[in-house]
């Protein structure tokens, strides 16, 4: 591969895409599970002689923008509608100029400066009449950069990835935003300006990157529930046996007490 001719190199979920400047698109990896629509996308590109200019991955699919502004999704029913309206109708008189994808959502920017998030019901940010120049995405969120240098974000902000610092929402603050995972990075004139999003984990993570504190809390809730239920059940049984022993006495009392001692 001549690196001077590479337009985009993208890593997805067990998938990789290499897009060349001449429109040649190479896709490889686990296409059976992580890129199930690739075969139909590839056939459509070839049949209609479309030239790809940008690629995006969700966790199970690939999306392609072509030189003439088409959005190619292939055989993918999950993204056929946007809030009840067929995407084909939505983009009938529009061209797609940029694209970004999270694990299961796709954000597209059209030539009339509109943003549509496919696969989601939430509202996109209002650019307040400013031209949006680029989209970026992490695992569950999106960010955008306007022509004046303002940054906005939307999507799942549970870990602070959509809480853009106030200074980055001012005109001319940055000229490049890069989002990944649960983090975002802003640059100005090639220099790092600020980052926002995940600040780390209280108990760290395990060897698979899972939040240990969150797992302890969830595991603890289950343990306490089981313990509480066990105490309640044993209390009810103990009260019943105690009442029977005290009421009947004699042999019944002796028998029940011996059984109780065995369990103890």
C-alpha positions as CSV (number, residue, x, y, z in Angstrom):
1,X,0.0,0.0,0.0
2,X,1.3,3.4,-1.0
3,X,0.6,5.5,2.2
4,X,0.5,8.7,0.1
5,X,-2.7,7.4,-1.6
6,X,-4.5,6.5,1.6
7,X,-7.6,8.6,2.3
8,X,-8.9,6.9,5.4
9,X,-7.9,4.1,7.7
10,X,-10.7,3.0,10.1
11,X,-10.9,0.4,12.8
12,X,-14.3,-0.9,13.9
13,X,-15.5,-3.8,16.0
14,X,-13.3,-6.7,14.8
15,X,-13.2,-4.9,11.4
16,X,-10.8,-2.6,9.4
17,X,-11.4,-0.4,6.4
18,X,-8.8,1.1,4.2
19,X,-10.0,3.7,1.7
20,X,-7.7,4.9,-1.1
21,X,-7.9,8.3,-2.8
22,X,-8.9,6.7,-6.0
23,X,-12.0,5.2,-4.3
24,X,-10.8,1.7,-3.8
25,X,-12.2,0.4,-0.6
26,X,-10.6,-2.6,1.3
27,X,-12.6,-4.1,4.2
28,X,-11.5,-7.1,6.2
29,X,-12.2,-8.8,9.5
30,X,-15.2,-10.6,11.1
31,X,-17.7,-9.7,8.4
32,X,-20.1,-12.4,9.6
33,X,-20.8,-10.7,12.9
34,X,-19.3,-7.2,12.9
35,X,-20.1,-6.0,9.3
36,X,-23.1,-8.0,8.2
37,X,-24.2,-5.6,5.5
38,X,-20.7,-5.4,3.8
39,X,-21.6,-7.8,1.0
40,X,-24.7,-5.8,-0.1
41,X,-22.8,-2.4,0.3
42,X,-20.0,-3.8,-1.9
43,X,-22.4,-5.0,-4.6
44,X,-24.2,-1.6,-4.7
45,X,-20.9,0.3,-5.0
46,X,-19.8,-1.9,-7.8
47,X,-23.2,-2.0,-9.6
48,X,-23.8,1.8,-9.6
49,X,-20.0,2.6,-10.0
50,X,-20.0,4.8,-7.0
51,X,-16.8,6.2,-5.6
52,X,-16.5,6.1,-1.7
53,X,-15.1,9.2,0.0
54,X,-15.7,8.3,3.7
55,X,-16.5,5.2,5.7
56,X,-18.0,4.6,9.2
57,X,-18.5,1.5,11.3
58,X,-21.2,0.7,14.0
59,X,-20.6,-2.5,16.0
60,X,-22.3,-4.6,13.3
61,X,-22.5,-2.6,10.1
62,X,-20.6,-0.4,7.6
63,X,-21.8,2.9,6.1
64,X,-20.3,4.7,3.1
65,X,-20.5,8.2,1.7
66,X,-19.9,8.5,-2.0
67,X,-18.5,11.3,-4.1
68,X,-21.9,12.4,-5.3
69,X,-23.2,12.6,-1.7
70,X,-25.1,9.3,-1.5
71,X,-25.3,7.3,1.8
72,X,-24.9,3.6,1.1
73,X,-26.2,1.4,3.9
74,X,-26.8,-1.8,1.9
75,X,-29.2,-4.4,3.3
76,X,-29.7,-2.8,6.7
77,X,-33.3,-2.5,7.9
78,X,-32.3,-1.0,11.2
79,X,-31.5,2.3,9.5
80,X,-34.3,2.6,7.0
81,X,-36.2,5.2,9.0
82,X,-35.5,8.4,10.8
83,X,-38.1,9.2,13.4
84,X,-40.7,7.5,11.3
85,X,-39.7,8.9,7.9
86,X,-37.9,6.7,5.4
87,X,-34.3,7.8,5.1
88,X,-34.5,7.5,1.3
89,X,-37.1,10.2,1.3
90,X,-35.3,12.3,3.9
91,X,-32.2,12.4,1.7
92,X,-33.9,12.6,-1.7
93,X,-32.8,16.2,-2.4
94,X,-29.8,16.3,-0.1
95,X,-26.2,15.2,-0.3
96,X,-24.4,13.7,2.7
97,X,-21.1,15.5,3.3
98,X,-19.9,13.8,6.6
99,X,-20.7,10.8,8.7
100,X,-19.8,9.4,12.1
101,X,-20.9,6.3,14.0
102,X,-21.1,5.0,17.6
103,X,-21.8,1.4,18.5
104,X,-25.3,1.4,17.2
105,X,-26.1,4.9,15.9
106,X,-25.1,6.9,12.8
107,X,-24.9,10.7,12.5
108,X,-24.9,12.2,9.0
109,X,-24.4,15.8,8.0
110,X,-26.1,17.0,4.8
111,X,-25.2,19.8,2.4
112,X,-28.0,22.0,3.9
113,X,-26.3,21.9,7.3
114,X,-28.7,19.5,8.9
115,X,-27.7,16.7,11.2
116,X,-29.6,13.4,11.4
117,X,-28.9,10.7,13.9
118,X,-30.1,7.3,12.6
119,X,-30.9,4.6,15.0
120,X,-31.6,7.1,17.9
121,X,-34.7,8.9,19.2
122,X,-32.8,11.7,21.0
123,X,-32.5,15.3,19.6
124,X,-29.5,16.5,17.8
125,X,-27.8,19.8,18.9
126,X,-28.8,23.1,17.4
127,X,-25.9,24.7,15.7
128,X,-27.7,28.1,15.9
129,X,-27.3,28.9,12.2
130,X,-23.5,28.1,12.2
131,X,-22.1,25.9,9.5
132,X,-21.0,22.5,10.8
133,X,-17.7,21.4,9.3
134,X,-17.0,18.0,10.9
135,X,-18.5,15.2,12.9
136,X,-16.7,12.8,15.3
137,X,-17.9,10.0,17.5
138,X,-17.0,7.8,20.4
139,X,-18.6,4.5,21.6
140,X,-21.9,6.1,22.6
141,X,-21.7,9.8,21.8
142,X,-21.1,12.4,19.0
143,X,-19.4,15.7,18.8
144,X,-19.3,18.4,16.1
145,X,-17.2,21.4,15.2
146,X,-18.7,24.5,13.7
147,X,-17.0,26.8,11.2
148,X,-16.4,29.4,13.9
149,X,-14.6,26.9,16.1
150,X,-17.4,26.0,18.5
151,X,-17.7,22.5,19.9
152,X,-21.0,20.7,20.7
153,X,-21.8,17.1,21.7
154,X,-24.8,14.8,22.1
155,X,-25.7,11.2,22.8
156,X,-25.1,9.1,25.9
157,X,-23.3,11.4,28.3
158,X,-23.2,9.1,31.3
159,X,-19.5,9.4,31.7
160,X,-19.3,13.1,31.0
161,X,-18.5,12.7,27.3
162,X,-21.1,15.2,26.2
163,X,-20.2,17.9,28.8
164,X,-18.2,20.2,26.6
165,X,-16.1,22.7,28.6
166,X,-17.5,26.2,28.4
167,X,-14.3,27.7,26.9
168,X,-14.6,25.3,23.9
169,X,-18.1,26.6,23.1
170,X,-16.7,30.0,22.3
171,X,-16.0,31.1,18.7
172,X,-12.4,30.3,17.5
173,X,-11.7,28.0,20.5
174,X,-10.5,25.0,18.4
175,X,-10.0,23.9,14.8
176,X,-10.0,20.1,15.3
177,X,-12.0,17.7,17.6
178,X,-11.2,14.0,17.9
179,X,-13.6,11.7,19.8
180,X,-13.0,8.1,20.8
181,X,-14.4,5.6,23.3
182,X,-15.7,7.8,26.2
183,X,-13.3,10.7,25.6
184,X,-12.9,13.8,23.4
185,X,-9.8,15.8,22.5
186,X,-9.7,19.4,21.2
187,X,-6.8,21.0,19.3
188,X,-6.0,24.5,18.0
189,X,-3.3,25.2,15.5
190,X,-1.9,21.7,16.0
191,X,-1.7,22.1,19.8
192,X,-3.7,20.2,22.4
193,X,-6.3,22.5,24.1
194,X,-8.5,20.4,26.3
195,X,-10.2,17.1,26.8
196,X,-13.5,16.0,28.4
197,X,-15.3,12.8,29.1
198,X,-14.3,9.8,31.3
199,X,-12.0,10.8,34.1
200,X,-11.1,7.3,35.2
201,X,-12.5,4.6,37.5
202,X,-12.5,4.7,41.3
203,X,-11.4,1.0,41.7
204,X,-9.7,0.8,38.2
205,X,-10.6,-1.8,35.7
206,X,-10.1,-5.5,35.3
207,X,-8.1,-7.3,32.5
208,X,-11.1,-6.8,30.1
209,X,-11.5,-3.1,30.8
210,X,-14.6,-3.4,33.0
211,X,-15.3,-1.0,35.8
212,X,-14.4,-2.8,39.0
213,X,-16.4,-0.4,41.3
214,X,-19.5,-0.7,39.2
215,X,-19.2,-4.5,39.2
216,X,-18.7,-4.6,43.0
217,X,-21.8,-2.4,43.6
218,X,-24.0,-4.5,41.3
219,X,-22.6,-7.7,42.8
220,X,-23.1,-6.3,46.3
221,X,-26.8,-5.6,45.6
222,X,-27.4,-9.2,44.6
223,X,-25.5,-10.5,47.6
224,X,-27.4,-8.3,50.0
225,X,-30.7,-9.3,48.4
226,X,-30.0,-13.0,48.8
227,X,-28.9,-12.4,52.4
228,X,-32.0,-10.5,53.2
229,X,-34.3,-13.1,51.7
230,X,-32.5,-15.9,53.6
231,X,-32.9,-14.0,56.9
232,X,-36.6,-13.4,56.3
233,X,-37.3,-17.0,55.3
234,X,-35.3,-18.4,58.3
235,X,-37.1,-16.0,60.7
236,X,-40.5,-17.1,59.5
237,X,-39.6,-20.8,59.8
238,X,-38.0,-20.2,63.2
239,X,-41.1,-18.3,64.6
240,X,-43.4,-21.1,63.4
241,X,-41.3,-23.9,64.9
242,X,-40.9,-21.9,68.2
243,X,-44.7,-21.4,68.4
244,X,-45.3,-25.1,67.8
245,X,-42.7,-26.2,70.3
246,X,-44.1,-23.9,73.0
247,X,-47.7,-24.8,72.4
248,X,-47.4,-28.6,72.3
249,X,-44.3,-29.1,74.5
250,X,-43.2,-32.5,75.5
251,X,-42.1,-34.9,72.8
252,X,-43.0,-32.4,70.0
253,X,-40.8,-29.8,71.7
254,X,-37.9,-32.2,72.0
255,X,-38.2,-33.4,68.4
256,X,-38.4,-29.9,66.9
257,X,-35.5,-28.6,69.0
258,X,-33.3,-31.5,68.0
259,X,-34.2,-30.9,64.3
260,X,-33.4,-27.2,64.7
261,X,-30.0,-28.1,66.4
262,X,-29.2,-30.4,63.4
263,X,-29.8,-27.5,61.0
264,X,-27.8,-25.1,63.2
